[in-house]
Amino acid sequence: MATRKKNDAPPAMDAQPFADLMQQMAHLPQISPAALAELQADYLKQATALWNASLGQGEAPAATDRRFAAPEWRSNPAAHFMSQLYLLNGRTLGKMAEQVEADDKTKARIKFAVQQFVDAASPSNFLALNPEAQKLALDSHGETLARGLQQLWGDVQRGHVSQTDESAFEVGRNVATTAGSVVFENALFQLIEYAPLTPQVHARPFLLVPPCINKFYILDLQPDNSLIRYAVAEGHRVFVVSWRNPDESVKHLTWDDYVEQGAIQAIRVVQEISGQERINTLGFCVGGTILACGLAVLAARGEQAAASLTLLTTLLDFADNGILDIFVDEASVRLREATLGPEAHNGPQLLHGQELATTFSFLRPNDLVWNYVVGNYLKGEAPPAFDLLYWNGDSTNLPGPMYCWYLRHTYLQNELKQPGKLTVCGEKLDLSAIDCPVYIYGSREDHIVPWQAAYRNTQLFKGKRRFVMGASGHIAGVINPPAKGKRSHWISKSAALPADPDAWLQGATEHPGSWWTDWSAWLASHAGVKKPAPKTPGNRKFKAIEPAPGRYVKVKA
């Protein structure tokens, strides 16, 4: 047996790994001593004030956070102190994240992780610490807890936290009810043509390409907030792409397939049915990215298929991706490619819809996760019936190769905006080659596609462009019908579109109500003369297959 000298370190205590660890820690993000000292002093001051208030030696802070707004939090001194101390801790951790000395992306990731921890640690999320839930349980002799457990078990079986009463809705019965017919289908999508609501329609048809990461009926939730029905009532011959919810049989499909067999195929069918060489087009979110790629491919082939292009909360220049940017770097994209892409060990795989839905929910965890955990399980409250949240929970899968290409070439490498950089469907892409007027919309509070990112699309096209900003977020800002008189929108009096989004905003004027009326007038100016509305959907070649909304949209992930 080998002997060890008296001063030798034990093998398990080799100093080199510790030296390596210390070197790595030296490169971790840090907070300057001065900033940390200031935060500590401020924390101690506020914590002391809270403690004194709990002893009756000062005024207790008002309950401003809705999680602690119930009277039980205020009437219980221990619970009130705990909630206020939690809020102080959360604010302090947030300030510490702000003071981290690191690059912007690292700092954003730290802030996001800290906020996730803070939101999850709220005392309102735990029965033992939530006096409101405890009182409900006592008053109901435990019935709220029994209902909560039943609802928890139901959500375990469904695989997600229920945000609405899913039994209250059925696609085609009380959501996605605008009358129409499926006139074409392939492995990727069904094309729906909607029945006219006016005796005459514009000569140029109108094709909508919704996002493939959600189902199209966000544009057709209810008759009074349906963008699809609104366009039909305005006298347009409306066609909509209803993407298939991918299963194992199509898990190999690529971005090129979504462009060629999706957007371009839909354009071809609408052209043939209508007899019009150029059509009006609209893309929403990633549907706008797919549509723009399709129009650029056609332009590279010498064809200008669009008489107009509307882009709603769409990213083409991915320099500012909002909160989603924190999830994307070289390592994360390579991991996706290794597990989902064409070179994955087990071949191409599906990105399952529930994973996407969970990711989007945790972008706003208090509103879309913990709010329902508390209500559904601790209080035993059944979530209310809400069409938007039903749609939000109706998730869709994505083919791995398509998703991986999208992540790498847009979010990570931002190549779509660079003329000639990308080859799609065998063609070099140049968005500036799309020769048509473009209407670009962004939502002011959008955390998925920041309005400044949507605005930057104005710099990628050479034709006439119009930018409008609406109030609210990614969905609520878009789905804002004029009849409800809600929110507002901003339009610039000047036709100039400076490179700096803030410079545009300084020259813009706020207008009450929906942006739909401005867009409708713009679209009508590119829609051609009126002619008698068609009596039947499709034509001799493309006949009605089944009533709208069709089979594809009803398939669950």
C-alpha positions as CSV (number, residue, x, y, z in Angstrom):
1,M,0.0,0.0,0.0
2,A,1.4,3.4,-0.9
3,T,2.2,5.7,2.0
4,R,1.4,9.3,2.2
5,K,3.6,11.9,3.7
6,K,2.5,13.9,6.7
7,N,1.9,17.1,4.8
8,D,0.2,15.6,1.8
9,A,-3.5,16.5,1.3
10,P,-5.9,13.6,1.4
11,P,-6.9,12.4,-2.2
12,A,-10.4,13.5,-1.7
13,M,-9.2,17.0,-0.7
14,D,-7.1,17.7,-3.8
15,A,-6.8,21.5,-3.9
16,Q,-7.0,21.8,-7.7
17,P,-10.8,21.4,-8.0
18,F,-11.3,24.0,-5.3
19,A,-8.9,26.3,-7.1
20,D,-10.9,25.8,-10.3
21,L,-14.1,26.5,-8.5
22,M,-12.8,29.7,-7.0
23,Q,-11.6,30.8,-10.4
24,Q,-15.1,30.2,-11.9
25,M,-16.8,32.0,-9.0
26,A,-14.5,35.0,-9.6
27,H,-16.2,35.3,-13.0
28,L,-19.7,35.0,-11.7
29,P,-21.8,38.2,-11.8
30,Q,-21.3,40.3,-8.7
31,I,-22.7,43.4,-7.0
32,S,-20.4,46.2,-6.1
33,P,-19.7,46.5,-2.3
34,A,-21.1,50.1,-2.3
35,A,-24.4,49.1,-3.9
36,L,-24.7,46.1,-1.7
37,A,-24.1,48.2,1.5
38,E,-26.7,50.7,0.4
39,L,-29.2,47.8,-0.3
40,Q,-28.5,46.3,3.1
41,A,-29.0,49.6,4.9
42,D,-32.3,50.3,3.1
43,Y,-33.5,46.8,3.9
44,L,-32.7,47.1,7.6
45,K,-34.5,50.4,7.8
46,Q,-37.6,49.1,6.2
47,A,-37.6,45.8,8.1
48,T,-37.3,47.7,11.4
49,A,-40.2,49.9,10.4
50,L,-42.3,46.8,9.7
51,W,-41.4,45.2,13.0
52,N,-42.2,48.4,14.9
53,A,-45.5,48.6,13.1
54,S,-46.3,45.1,14.0
55,L,-45.8,46.0,17.7
56,G,-48.1,49.0,17.4
57,Q,-45.3,51.6,17.3
58,G,-46.0,52.8,13.8
59,E,-48.4,52.8,10.9
60,A,-48.7,49.5,9.1
61,P,-48.3,49.6,5.3
62,A,-51.4,49.5,3.2
63,A,-52.2,46.3,1.3
64,T,-51.5,47.3,-2.3
65,D,-50.8,43.8,-3.6
66,R,-54.0,42.0,-4.7
67,R,-52.6,38.7,-3.4
68,F,-53.0,40.1,0.1
69,A,-56.0,42.3,-0.4
70,A,-58.5,40.1,1.4
71,P,-59.5,41.4,4.9
72,E,-58.1,38.2,6.5
73,W,-54.6,39.3,5.7
74,R,-55.1,42.6,7.5
75,S,-57.0,41.3,10.5
76,N,-54.4,38.7,11.3
77,P,-51.3,40.6,12.6
78,A,-48.9,37.7,12.0
79,A,-50.2,37.1,8.4
80,H,-50.0,40.8,7.7
81,F,-46.5,41.1,9.0
82,M,-45.5,38.0,7.0
83,S,-47.0,39.3,3.8
84,Q,-45.3,42.7,4.1
85,L,-42.0,41.2,5.0
86,Y,-42.3,38.9,1.9
87,L,-43.0,42.0,-0.3
88,L,-39.9,43.7,1.2
89,N,-37.8,40.7,0.5
90,G,-39.1,40.5,-3.0
91,R,-38.3,44.1,-3.7
92,T,-34.9,43.8,-2.2
93,L,-34.0,40.7,-4.3
94,G,-35.3,42.6,-7.4
95,K,-33.0,45.5,-6.6
96,M,-30.1,43.2,-6.1
97,A,-30.7,41.6,-9.5
98,E,-30.7,45.1,-11.0
99,Q,-27.3,45.9,-9.4
100,V,-25.6,42.8,-10.8
101,E,-22.5,43.8,-12.8
102,A,-23.0,41.7,-16.0
103,D,-24.0,42.0,-19.6
104,D,-27.6,42.8,-20.4
105,K,-28.6,39.2,-21.3
106,T,-27.0,37.7,-18.1
107,K,-28.7,40.4,-16.0
108,A,-32.1,39.7,-17.7
109,R,-31.7,36.0,-16.9
110,I,-30.9,36.7,-13.3
111,K,-33.8,39.1,-12.9
112,F,-36.2,36.5,-14.5
113,A,-34.9,33.7,-12.2
114,V,-35.2,35.9,-9.1
115,Q,-38.7,36.9,-10.0
116,Q,-39.8,33.3,-10.6
117,F,-38.4,32.4,-7.2
118,V,-40.1,35.4,-5.5
119,D,-43.5,34.7,-7.1
120,A,-43.3,31.0,-6.2
121,A,-42.4,31.8,-2.6
122,S,-45.4,34.0,-1.9
123,P,-47.1,33.0,1.4
124,S,-50.4,33.2,-0.5
125,N,-49.4,30.1,-2.4
126,F,-49.4,27.9,0.8
127,L,-52.4,26.8,2.7
128,A,-50.5,26.9,6.0
129,L,-49.7,30.6,5.4
130,N,-52.8,31.8,3.7
131,P,-55.4,33.0,6.3
132,E,-58.0,33.7,3.6
133,A,-57.9,30.1,2.4
134,Q,-57.9,28.8,6.0
135,K,-61.1,30.8,6.8
136,L,-62.8,29.5,3.7
137,A,-62.0,26.0,4.8
138,L,-63.3,26.5,8.3
139,D,-66.5,28.3,7.2
140,S,-67.3,25.5,4.7
141,H,-66.4,22.7,7.1
142,G,-63.6,21.6,4.7
143,E,-65.7,21.6,1.5
144,T,-63.4,24.1,-0.2
145,L,-60.4,21.8,0.5
146,A,-62.3,18.8,-0.8
147,R,-63.2,20.7,-4.0
148,G,-59.6,21.9,-4.3
149,L,-58.3,18.4,-4.1
150,Q,-60.8,17.2,-6.8
151,Q,-59.8,20.1,-9.0
152,L,-56.1,19.3,-8.4
153,W,-56.6,15.7,-9.4
154,G,-58.5,16.8,-12.5
155,D,-55.6,19.0,-13.5
156,V,-53.1,16.3,-12.9
157,Q,-55.0,14.1,-15.3
158,R,-55.2,17.0,-17.9
159,G,-51.5,17.8,-17.4
160,H,-51.9,21.5,-16.8
161,V,-53.3,24.1,-14.3
162,S,-56.9,24.9,-15.5
163,Q,-57.3,28.6,-16.2
164,T,-61.0,28.4,-17.2
165,D,-63.9,26.0,-17.2
166,E,-62.9,24.0,-20.3
167,S,-66.2,22.1,-20.4
168,A,-68.0,25.4,-21.2
169,F,-66.5,25.7,-24.7
170,E,-66.4,23.6,-27.8
171,V,-64.7,24.7,-31.0
172,G,-67.4,25.2,-33.7
173,R,-70.2,25.4,-31.2
174,N,-69.5,28.6,-29.2
175,V,-66.0,29.6,-30.3
176,A,-64.9,29.7,-33.9
177,T,-68.5,30.0,-35.1
178,T,-68.2,32.3,-38.2
179,A,-69.9,30.5,-41.1
180,G,-67.6,29.1,-43.8
181,S,-66.3,26.0,-45.5
182,V,-63.0,24.2,-45.8
183,V,-62.0,24.4,-49.5
184,F,-58.5,22.8,-49.4
185,E,-56.4,20.7,-47.2
186,N,-53.0,19.1,-47.2
187,A,-50.7,17.6,-44.5
188,L,-50.0,21.0,-43.0
189,F,-53.2,23.0,-43.1
190,Q,-56.8,23.4,-44.0
191,L,-57.9,26.5,-45.9
192,I,-61.2,28.0,-44.8
193,E,-63.3,30.3,-47.0
194,Y,-65.9,32.3,-45.0
195,A,-69.4,32.9,-46.2
196,P,-70.1,36.5,-47.3
197,L,-72.1,38.8,-45.0
198,T,-72.6,41.5,-47.7
199,P,-74.3,41.3,-51.1
200,Q,-71.1,42.6,-52.7
201,V,-67.4,41.9,-51.9
202,H,-64.1,43.4,-52.9
203,A,-62.6,41.9,-56.0
204,R,-59.3,41.1,-54.2
205,P,-59.6,38.3,-51.7
206,F,-58.1,38.5,-48.2
207,L,-55.9,35.7,-46.8
208,L,-55.0,35.5,-43.1
209,V,-52.1,33.4,-41.8
210,P,-52.3,33.0,-38.0
211,P,-49.5,31.6,-35.8
212,C,-48.8,27.9,-36.0
213,I,-47.9,27.8,-32.3
214,N,-51.6,28.6,-31.4
215,K,-54.9,27.8,-33.1
216,F,-56.4,30.2,-35.5
217,Y,-59.6,30.9,-33.6
218,I,-58.0,33.6,-31.5
219,L,-59.1,35.6,-34.6
220,D,-62.7,34.2,-34.3
221,L,-63.5,33.7,-30.6
222,Q,-67.0,35.2,-30.4
223,P,-69.0,37.1,-33.0
224,D,-68.6,40.4,-31.2
225,N,-64.8,40.2,-31.0
226,S,-63.9,38.2,-34.2
227,L,-61.4,39.9,-36.5
228,I,-62.4,37.3,-39.1
229,R,-66.1,38.2,-38.9
230,Y,-65.3,41.9,-38.9
231,A,-63.3,41.6,-42.2
232,V,-66.2,39.5,-43.7
233,A,-68.7,42.2,-42.6
234,E,-66.5,44.9,-44.2
235,G,-67.1,43.2,-47.6
236,H,-63.9,41.1,-48.0
237,R,-63.8,37.6,-49.4
238,V,-61.9,36.1,-46.4
239,F,-59.7,33.0,-46.4
240,V,-57.9,31.7,-43.3
241,V,-55.2,29.1,-42.8
242,S,-56.0,26.6,-40.1
243,W,-52.8,24.8,-39.2
244,R,-52.8,21.1,-38.5
245,N,-51.9,20.2,-34.9
246,P,-48.8,18.1,-35.8
247,D,-48.6,14.4,-34.7
248,E,-45.9,11.8,-35.2
249,S,-46.6,11.5,-38.9
250,V,-45.4,15.0,-39.6
251,K,-42.7,15.4,-37.0
252,H,-40.0,15.7,-39.7
253,L,-41.4,18.8,-41.4
254,T,-39.1,21.8,-41.7
255,W,-39.4,25.6,-41.9
256,D,-39.2,25.3,-45.7
257,D,-42.3,23.0,-45.6
258,Y,-44.3,25.5,-43.6
259,V,-43.4,28.2,-46.1
260,E,-43.8,26.2,-49.4
261,Q,-46.6,23.8,-48.4
262,G,-48.2,26.2,-46.0
263,A,-48.1,30.0,-46.9
264,I,-47.3,29.7,-50.6
265,Q,-49.7,26.8,-51.2
266,A,-52.5,28.9,-49.5
267,I,-51.6,31.8,-51.7
268,R,-51.8,29.6,-54.8
269,V,-55.2,28.2,-53.9
270,V,-56.7,31.7,-53.1
271,Q,-55.4,33.0,-56.4
272,E,-57.0,30.1,-58.3
273,I,-60.3,30.4,-56.5
274,S,-60.6,34.2,-56.8
275,G,-59.0,34.5,-60.2
276,Q,-56.9,37.3,-58.8
277,E,-53.1,37.4,-59.4
278,R,-52.5,39.6,-56.4
279,I,-54.3,39.2,-53.1
280,N,-54.4,41.0,-49.7
281,T,-52.5,39.2,-47.0
282,L,-52.2,39.3,-43.2
283,G,-49.9,37.5,-40.8
284,F,-50.2,37.4,-37.1
285,C,-47.2,36.7,-34.8
286,V,-45.1,33.8,-36.2
287,G,-47.7,33.5,-38.9
288,G,-46.5,36.9,-40.1
289,T,-42.9,35.6,-40.1
290,I,-43.9,32.6,-42.2
291,L,-46.0,34.7,-44.6
292,A,-43.2,37.3,-45.1
293,C,-40.8,34.4,-45.9
294,G,-43.3,33.0,-48.4
295,L,-43.8,36.4,-50.1
296,A,-40.0,36.9,-50.2
297,V,-39.5,33.4,-51.8
298,L,-42.1,34.3,-54.5
299,A,-40.4,37.6,-55.1
300,A,-37.1,35.8,-55.6
301,R,-39.0,33.7,-58.3
302,G,-40.1,36.8,-60.0
303,E,-43.7,36.8,-58.6
304,Q,-45.4,39.6,-56.6
305,A,-48.4,37.8,-55.0
306,A,-49.4,40.4,-52.4
307,A,-51.4,43.5,-53.2
308,S,-50.9,44.4,-49.5
309,L,-49.3,42.9,-46.4
310,T,-50.5,43.4,-42.8
311,L,-48.3,42.3,-40.0
312,L,-49.7,42.0,-36.5
313,T,-47.2,41.7,-33.6
314,T,-44.7,40.1,-35.9
315,L,-41.0,39.7,-35.5
316,L,-38.8,40.0,-38.6
317,D,-35.9,41.8,-37.0
318,F,-35.0,39.8,-33.9
319,A,-32.6,42.3,-32.4
320,D,-35.1,42.8,-29.5
321,N,-37.1,39.6,-28.7
322,G,-38.6,40.8,-25.4
323,I,-38.6,38.4,-22.5
324,L,-38.2,35.3,-24.7
325,D,-34.6,36.4,-25.5
326,I,-33.5,35.1,-22.1
327,F,-34.2,31.5,-23.2
328,V,-32.1,31.5,-26.3
329,D,-28.4,31.1,-26.6
330,E,-26.0,28.9,-28.5
331,A,-26.1,26.2,-25.8
332,S,-29.9,26.0,-25.6
333,V,-30.3,26.0,-29.3
334,R,-27.8,23.2,-29.7
335,L,-29.6,21.2,-27.0
336,R,-32.9,21.6,-28.9
337,E,-31.2,20.5,-32.2
338,A,-29.7,17.5,-30.5
339,T,-33.0,16.3,-29.0
340,L,-35.6,17.5,-31.5
341,G,-33.9,18.3,-34.8
342,P,-33.2,16.1,-37.9
343,E,-29.9,14.9,-36.4
344,A,-31.4,13.9,-33.0
345,H,-30.4,10.4,-31.8
346,N,-33.9,9.1,-32.3
347,G,-34.6,11.2,-35.4
348,P,-36.8,14.3,-35.5
349,Q,-39.2,14.7,-32.6
350,L,-42.2,16.9,-31.8
351,L,-42.0,19.9,-29.5
352,H,-45.1,19.2,-27.4
353,G,-47.6,21.9,-27.1
354,Q,-47.9,21.7,-23.3
355,E,-44.2,22.7,-23.0
356,L,-44.8,25.8,-25.1
357,A,-47.9,26.6,-23.1
358,T,-46.1,26.3,-19.8
359,T,-43.3,28.5,-20.9
360,F,-45.7,31.2,-22.0
361,S,-47.6,31.0,-18.7
362,F,-44.5,31.4,-16.6
363,L,-43.7,34.6,-18.5
364,R,-46.5,36.0,-16.3
365,P,-46.6,33.5,-13.4
366,N,-48.7,35.5,-10.9
367,D,-51.5,36.0,-13.4
368,L,-51.3,32.7,-15.3
369,V,-50.1,30.2,-12.8
370,W,-50.1,31.0,-9.1
371,N,-53.4,32.9,-9.3
372,Y,-55.1,29.6,-10.4
373,V,-53.1,27.4,-8.0
374,V,-54.5,29.5,-5.1
375,G,-58.0,29.8,-6.5
376,N,-58.4,26.3,-7.8
377,Y,-56.7,24.3,-5.1
378,L,-56.5,26.3,-1.9
379,K,-59.9,28.1,-2.1
380,G,-61.7,25.4,-4.1
381,E,-63.0,27.9,-6.6
382,A,-63.9,26.6,-10.1
383,P,-62.2,28.9,-12.7
384,P,-64.7,31.0,-14.6
385,A,-65.6,30.4,-18.2
386,F,-63.5,32.7,-20.4
387,D,-63.1,32.1,-24.1
388,L,-59.6,33.7,-24.4
389,L,-58.2,31.5,-21.6
390,Y,-59.8,28.4,-23.2
391,W,-58.0,29.2,-26.4
392,N,-54.8,29.8,-24.5
393,G,-55.0,26.3,-23.0
394,D,-55.7,24.7,-26.4
395,S,-52.1,24.0,-27.1
396,T,-50.4,22.9,-30.3
397,N,-47.3,20.8,-31.1
398,L,-44.5,21.8,-33.5
399,P,-42.3,19.6,-35.7
400,G,-38.8,19.7,-34.1
401,P,-36.8,20.5,-37.3
402,M,-39.1,23.4,-38.1
403,Y,-38.8,24.7,-34.5
404,C,-35.0,24.3,-34.4
405,W,-34.5,26.2,-37.7
406,Y,-36.7,29.0,-36.4
407,L,-34.8,29.3,-33.1
408,R,-31.3,29.3,-34.7
409,H,-31.9,31.6,-37.7
410,T,-34.2,34.1,-36.2
411,Y,-34.0,34.4,-32.4
412,L,-30.3,33.4,-32.1
413,Q,-28.6,34.6,-35.3
414,N,-31.2,37.2,-36.5
415,E,-30.5,36.4,-40.2
416,L,-34.0,37.0,-41.6
417,K,-33.5,40.7,-41.9
418,Q,-30.2,40.3,-43.8
419,P,-30.8,40.3,-47.6
420,G,-29.4,37.2,-49.2
421,K,-28.3,35.6,-45.9
422,L,-30.9,32.8,-45.7
423,T,-31.9,30.3,-48.3
424,V,-35.5,29.2,-47.9
425,C,-37.3,26.9,-50.4
426,G,-34.2,27.1,-52.6
427,E,-34.3,30.9,-52.8
428,K,-32.1,33.6,-51.3
429,L,-34.4,35.7,-49.1
430,D,-34.7,39.5,-49.3
431,L,-37.7,41.0,-47.6
432,S,-37.1,44.3,-49.3
433,A,-38.0,42.6,-52.6
434,I,-41.6,42.3,-51.5
435,D,-43.3,45.0,-53.5
436,C,-46.5,46.0,-51.9
437,P,-47.9,48.4,-49.2
438,V,-47.3,47.1,-45.7
439,Y,-49.4,47.9,-42.6
440,I,-47.5,47.1,-39.4
441,Y,-49.1,46.9,-36.0
442,G,-47.5,46.6,-32.5
443,S,-49.0,46.5,-29.0
444,R,-47.5,48.9,-26.5
445,E,-47.4,46.5,-23.5
446,D,-46.5,43.4,-25.5
447,H,-43.9,41.3,-23.6
448,I,-43.5,38.7,-26.5
449,V,-43.1,41.1,-29.4
450,P,-42.2,44.5,-28.0
451,W,-43.7,47.3,-30.0
452,Q,-40.2,48.7,-30.8
453,A,-39.4,45.3,-32.4
454,A,-42.6,45.4,-34.4
455,Y,-41.8,48.9,-35.4
456,R,-38.3,47.9,-36.8
457,N,-40.1,46.0,-39.5
458,T,-40.8,49.4,-41.1
459,Q,-37.1,49.5,-42.0
460,L,-37.1,46.2,-43.9
461,F,-39.5,47.1,-46.7
462,K,-39.1,49.7,-49.5
463,G,-42.8,50.3,-50.5
464,K,-45.4,52.4,-48.7
465,R,-45.5,51.5,-45.0
466,R,-47.9,52.4,-42.2
467,F,-47.2,51.8,-38.5
468,V,-49.9,51.8,-35.8
469,M,-49.4,51.1,-32.1
470,G,-52.2,49.8,-30.0
471,A,-52.7,49.7,-26.2
472,S,-52.5,46.6,-24.1
473,G,-50.6,43.4,-24.9
474,H,-49.8,40.7,-27.4
475,I,-53.4,39.4,-27.7
476,A,-55.7,41.9,-26.0
477,G,-54.2,44.7,-28.1
478,V,-54.9,42.9,-31.3
479,I,-58.4,41.6,-30.4
480,N,-60.0,44.9,-29.7
481,P,-63.2,45.4,-31.7
482,P,-64.4,49.0,-32.3
483,A,-67.9,48.3,-31.0
484,K,-66.6,47.9,-27.4
485,G,-64.9,51.3,-27.4
486,K,-62.0,50.0,-25.4
487,R,-58.3,51.1,-25.2
488,S,-56.7,53.4,-27.7
489,H,-54.1,53.5,-30.5
490,W,-51.3,55.8,-31.7
491,I,-50.9,57.1,-35.3
492,S,-48.3,59.5,-36.5
493,K,-49.4,62.5,-38.6
494,S,-46.1,62.3,-40.5
495,A,-45.6,59.7,-43.2
496,A,-41.9,59.5,-42.1
497,L,-40.7,56.4,-40.4
498,P,-37.5,57.2,-38.6
499,A,-35.1,54.3,-37.6
500,D,-35.6,55.1,-33.9
501,P,-39.0,53.8,-32.6
502,D,-39.0,56.4,-29.8
503,A,-38.6,59.2,-32.4
504,W,-41.8,57.9,-34.1
505,L,-43.7,57.8,-30.8
506,Q,-42.8,61.4,-30.0
507,G,-44.6,62.4,-33.2
508,A,-47.6,60.1,-32.8
509,T,-51.0,61.1,-31.5
510,E,-53.2,58.9,-29.3
511,H,-56.7,58.1,-30.5
512,P,-59.4,56.5,-28.4
513,G,-60.8,53.1,-29.3
514,S,-59.7,50.4,-31.6
515,W,-57.1,50.5,-34.4
516,W,-59.3,48.2,-36.5
517,T,-61.1,51.1,-38.1
518,D,-57.9,52.7,-39.3
519,W,-56.7,49.3,-40.7
520,S,-60.1,48.6,-42.3
521,A,-59.9,51.9,-44.3
522,W,-56.3,51.1,-45.3
523,L,-57.2,47.6,-46.4
524,A,-60.2,48.7,-48.4
525,S,-58.0,51.1,-50.4
526,H,-56.1,48.0,-51.7
527,A,-59.0,45.6,-52.1
528,G,-60.3,46.7,-55.5
529,V,-63.8,47.3,-56.8
530,K,-66.9,45.7,-55.4
531,K,-68.6,42.8,-57.2
532,P,-71.4,40.4,-56.4
533,A,-70.6,38.0,-53.6
534,P,-70.0,34.4,-54.6
535,K,-73.0,32.2,-54.0
536,T,-70.9,29.1,-53.2
537,P,-67.5,28.6,-51.6
538,G,-64.4,27.6,-53.6
539,N,-64.7,26.8,-57.3
540,R,-65.0,23.7,-59.6
541,K,-61.5,22.6,-58.7
542,F,-61.6,23.5,-55.0
543,K,-65.0,22.4,-53.7
544,A,-66.2,22.6,-50.1
545,I,-64.8,19.7,-48.0
546,E,-66.6,20.3,-44.7
547,P,-68.0,23.2,-42.7
548,A,-65.8,25.7,-40.9
549,P,-63.9,25.5,-38.6
550,G,-62.9,22.1,-40.0
551,R,-61.3,19.0,-38.4
552,Y,-57.7,20.2,-38.0
553,V,-58.5,22.9,-35.4
554,K,-60.3,20.4,-33.2
555,V,-57.3,18.1,-32.8
556,K,-55.9,18.3,-29.3
557,A,-52.1,18.3,-28.6
